[in-house]
């Protein structure tokens, strides 16, 4: 069987080796009792493709003396009529095998190496009954908390603590012990239990996932769920992917995922309206996450898109009809109708020294032009005009620093630089959105509703 063929359903046991392995020998009432120790007993009742044995310095010395662990497993393979690969991980520097902390990282690294070698579908089993207390505890935690699918196996003592240990570790009669091993009888009972850790298993991971969602860390949540896909329902991965793509403003991707799952997280789905609202929600999240540098940089595109929509929806002026294929306002198009002539008059009056006798009004249409036109048009909606102007002033004060300088933008820095607290500018954004008939009352918490849905699904795990 090739490695590629084996990797399709590869089963690997990782086991520390303790002083009791490979067989447990004790004396009770002058009678010698010999049974499988934990590692041997697991291999007797489970069919593995590979057994990885971890050996501390002391165990390495026993192994080098007589190869007792491999010999015992070879006897077992012959008895079962089935073979498996044996790998020894020798750590001759491990002179203090009772410490928990060092084993967690070391054992996890060994297990990860097996998965990387044979593929993510590899079934990993760990023996939590052999080795020192520190080794057992480390494997118990790894099996419960790992992102990989790991089954922890626990073996009960065949003597139930009765009898006195009676084996010579320095002169180990592996062949004789095997011949007298009580577990070789056909009636031998299985003493293995799958370690159940329902209270610990996934509790820390679930709490971490919930925190990621609360903090809008969708990339991290997606990667975590993807890595733990063997344990999780695929719908949870799709939810995380949807949130990740939504946060990235990848409209085509998140709308497709939403449609495929019949979700309804996006309040507005029409082209032209969806982009502005989702962008505004993202800006609000940037403030909550204290990512104020990004918030400042986002102000220019928000003002451009919103002012273009205000001109089109409220004033019925579509500036795009006066632009060429590059998006530049042109004089000859503006001069074709009365609305265009009025706009050209406003621009010439506002920027006379710059625009004089040019074919193009500017190199490209800007939010400054749009806001200037709105300011010069007759309107009674001073609240909207003030919101636009205050946000544009905010932009002018902070965007250059945010875009062109290495600077730390904090809330304190912003509120020292501009006239109003940060919350005021969020309210200005809401004012603009309301004027464009966005339902702020019911939809401003759209991300929170989505997050709650995802968190409820996580809690169901």
Buried (B, 14 or more C-beta within 10 A) or exposed (E): EEEEEBBEEBBBBBBBBBBBBBBBBBBEEEEEBBBBBBBBBBBBBBEBBBBBBBBBBBBBEBBEEBEBBBBBBBBBBEEEEEEBEBEBBBBEEBEEBEBBEBBBEBBBEBBBEBBEEBBEEBBBBBBBBBBBEBBBBBBBBBBBBBBBBBBBBBBBBBBEEEBEEEBEBEEBBBEEBBEBBBBBEEEBEEBBEEBEBEEEBBBEBBEBBBEBBEBBBBBBBBBBBEBBBBBBEEEBBBBBBBBBBBBEBEBEBBBEBBEEEEBEBBBBEEEEBBBBBBBBBBBBBBBEEEBBBBBBBBBBBBBBBBBBBBBBBBBEBEBEEBBEEEEBBBBEBBEEEEBBEBBBEBBBEBBEEEBEEEEBBBEEBBBBBBBBBBBBBEEEEEEBBEBBBBBBBBBEBBBEBBEEEEBEBEEEBBBEEBEBEBEBBBBBBBBBBBBBEBEBEEBBBBBEBBBEBBBEBBEEB
